[in-house]
Amino acid sequence: MSKIICSAAIRGAHKIVERAESKYQEAMEKWGPDQELGFPNTAYYLPIIYGISGIAVKKLSDVKQVLERCRSLLPAQVDEHVWLPYLAPALEAGMATFFAEEIIEAIRYIESPDFYTKTEDPSNGNLWLGAADDVILRKRGVEFVDGTAPGFAAVLGAPPTKEIAVQIAQELQEKNLYVFMGAEHEGRTMSEQLVEAGVQVGWGTRLVSFGPEYTATIFAMGFATRAAMSFGGVKPGDFKSNLLYNKDRIFAFAMPMGTVTDEWYANAAGAINWGFPTIADTPIPEVLPTGICTYEHVVSNVPHDELVTRAIEVRGLKVTVAKVPIPVSYGPAFEGERVRKDDLYLECGGGKTRAVEWATTKDMDEVEDGKIELFGPDVDDVEPGARLPLAIVAEVAGRKMQEDFEPILERQIHHFVNYAQGLMHIGQRDIAWIRMSKAAAGKGLQLKHIGDILHAKFHQDFGAIFDKVQVKLYTEEDKVNEILQKARQAYGHRDTRIEGMTDETTETFYSCTLCQSFAPNHVCIISPERTGLCGAYNWMDCKASNEINPTGPNQPVEKGECLDPKLGQWKGCNAFLYKASRQALDHYNFYTIVHDPMTTCGCCECIAAILPICNGVMTVDRDYPGMTPCGMKFTTLAGTIGGGASVPGFVGHGKYNITQRKWILGDGGIKRLVWMPKRLKEEIGDRLTKRAEEMGIPDLLDKIADETVGVTEEEILPFLEEKGHPALSMDPLLE
Amino acid sequence: MALEIPKMSYNGVIKEIPLGKEANPVIVGGETSYPFYLFEGEMPHPPKIAMEVYDAPPEEWAQAALEPFADVINDPAAWAQKCVSSYGAEMVALQLASTDPNAQDNSGEHAVEVTKKVAAAIDVPLIVLGSNNLEKDTEVLKMVAEACAEERLILGPVTEGNYKALGAASLAYHHTIAAGTPIDINQAKQLNILLGNLGVPDERIMVDPTVASLGYGLEYCYSVMERDRMAALTQEDERLQFPIVCNLAKEVWKTKEAKLTEQEAPLLGDPLKRGVLLEAMTALLLLLAGGDILIMRHPDAVQLVRGFMDDLMAN
């Protein structure tokens, strides 16, 4: 921690503790040791002292031991020639500061009983509300727990003008944050500035005018400390749980505006104990490394118009968008809706023009959340039936954002755009196709609204994996082509990365137990090279799903020691399987159909089965209704092996998995494939041929039989012999 | 050689949840074996029957269900008292059905007023159930939670969509939660985890797995409850070791078979007997599946189930 900050904080703490000591002496002389002391209507005494130290201050005489505690916490003043790390002493100084300030404020309640209003809103011309009583705590605290108010900004001092004060207050209100105001700067307080500007202050508007002095900070900190005791079940004196509760759950930060005095530093250091960072408008030293707070501790010299955004970033607060702000109806109900030729107002892509969509990661400071820009003509600028080229670029930034999440966000563009009434979306990447209906255009829908849709929906559904998104839309030919080149490079890079991932080089696989509601013992474990059998979840999706919903059905599985590299079995996977299948299974293999194959829930896209006479394997997909050479249709197969059983000779898998390198590799892989439906052959033909080339049989596709050849083993065997199918000359499948 | 009956080995216990007023709590849960497998474990707190009370005079009820309460349907407090004093209800379940926007759309204030009256009229624990309309339930139950701060109600259904709001309200005002999920053990478990993460202590959580009437998909509900108990008792699934609440009466009595009169369906026999048996059979099966609290309507059905339960507990 910065030596300058620490020295100042420790200096400030000394001054404040001395002030409390002299206040205490005065009060003792005036009212004696039995004088009652405390904040009004609370069961938490002086809440910071009570919550952190467990001492219940009821009378003046109880203060003595608290002051002793302050003294023992207070580190020595910093010597110019000492260069030790100062974080710990500064934090202790900060804690002593709060204890001392609570004493000062509590004595004020005896000294001047009418100094604070003791109400929810200013009354009788008195602006200062003082400590929140337990009724306010419960009512407002609920909002902190359920997330309707994610946290608070503890403002010290005041910005230079009342206009800036109003702007900052409004920005904080828009983020649903409470604004707790205390301390003055050059005779100004933010509370007074707001009142002068005609803004209503009080708990009702979430602009809480606690008090005029820096010591009022403890009303904010006391509120947070009580919230942990009231809602978190934290016991008084359990300071560690209390501070962690606040760090993890209350998104608060200190926002000093004006000269940061030693006393302010002391308060800021105190707040860091709770995990609340400081964001200052003055050029004070910064404390950037992560440690006590989630991210940075002190960030400074932030311009007023960026103060709130920066604070939210530093505290790691997530933005919530309640409604998609567009002029047409929005929801999954409109996803399947078509926009037909006669009803067409505007068309982008679909072979007529270029349309491309691309999600890309940027640095935090390159993205302004919610900024939507359109370069080129929009709906208003064109006639009905027009065509425009279109590039949609979603620039995403976030502390947790990873390049791997880009395709996951990008793939959602299809759904999210389709949800808008009168917008139709088909395809993805550089084959996107968007149509807008006349009715939608009539209601004022613009292309720019696509940006609003993406901003809102990304935050709603994927807020856990990123912090900020801005959207750029281009409708000019040359710009679109420029984006297209960049996007194609990115697609290529992504594809190579995913294809380059192997099970061997990946330590963490992901489980999927989504289907346990009807297949209680079934556990999918998804590795990069064995994608989900339902086709809906690959390894990357599971990883993102786990980030978004850490308690959900996709859990990380450390694969652990490899027990069988050929068939694909790992110690860690087995252990997970044993637990998640409720002890029904203790192992299975990833790469085989013969030896204890992986289970299926019944949702698999395809089912493979052994064809013993052909010494090979067939696979059939869900869409093929006819008979297959194994003597069962897909439905019969699914009924036979679904439900979470490991059935040797049968295995459920995804379509894509057939062309992944590891598909039943333990049994010989794709070389064993002797039959599959014609339509499936067509669907995956290109990729299958590519994979077959790798295996050294470039014409494998032609050697695989389908229903036009036959639907019994006897019917297809002559075909396989004629074509010289490799399976026929391989080792026997069944030993 | 004497035959030795093999015994199941259990490694989990259902949590004990104290309900109702602090001075006079009714405890549910605590099972250490499958339901009524008293030769393998214990059921320290036999399942409880909560009787239904409605916040407004019911519409379209079968005559059989209406008849015992004809004198109190306009007065929920009197209704609740009758359930306790005349029929021995161990709990009361107040159904805030009239708050449903698709029914009378009564206000949260109305719900608060009724809840307060009912709570004041009885000593047994009070379950307060919304109308299964996510938005309205959130609004109404939040108001009820706040206004009845010290009543220690059981609030439900608390779902994935409103667990934060209602979880926070329960924390602030000391209520217990009936965590509702749509017949899905994974979602049930997940909601319990989420409530825990929110800070709701375990002794304030119960599971409402969603149940159906006999003949209307009861088998599926039975399986889910059975799985819930297997996971809780034999598979160390700590986040499922909670008592189960079965909100069954409204499911039974809305079925066609429970409502048809003798004239409409002469072949189905006496409508009173028919409705009562449908309710009793449903309740009984849910008991065997692991229900800890049965929310029931007809006094005769309550009587039948209680007798059955006594028999099972006696052995």
Interface residues (C-beta under 8 A of the other chain):
Chain A: R138 K139 G141 V142 E143 F144 V145 D146 G147 T148 S230 F231 G232 G233 R249 T513 L514 Q516 S517 P520 T551 G552 P553 R582 Q583
Chain B: K142 E146 K164 A165 G167 A168 A169 L171 A172 Y173 D184 I185 N186 Q187 Q190 I193 L194 N197 L198 G199 P201 V224 R227 M230 A231 T234 Q235 D237
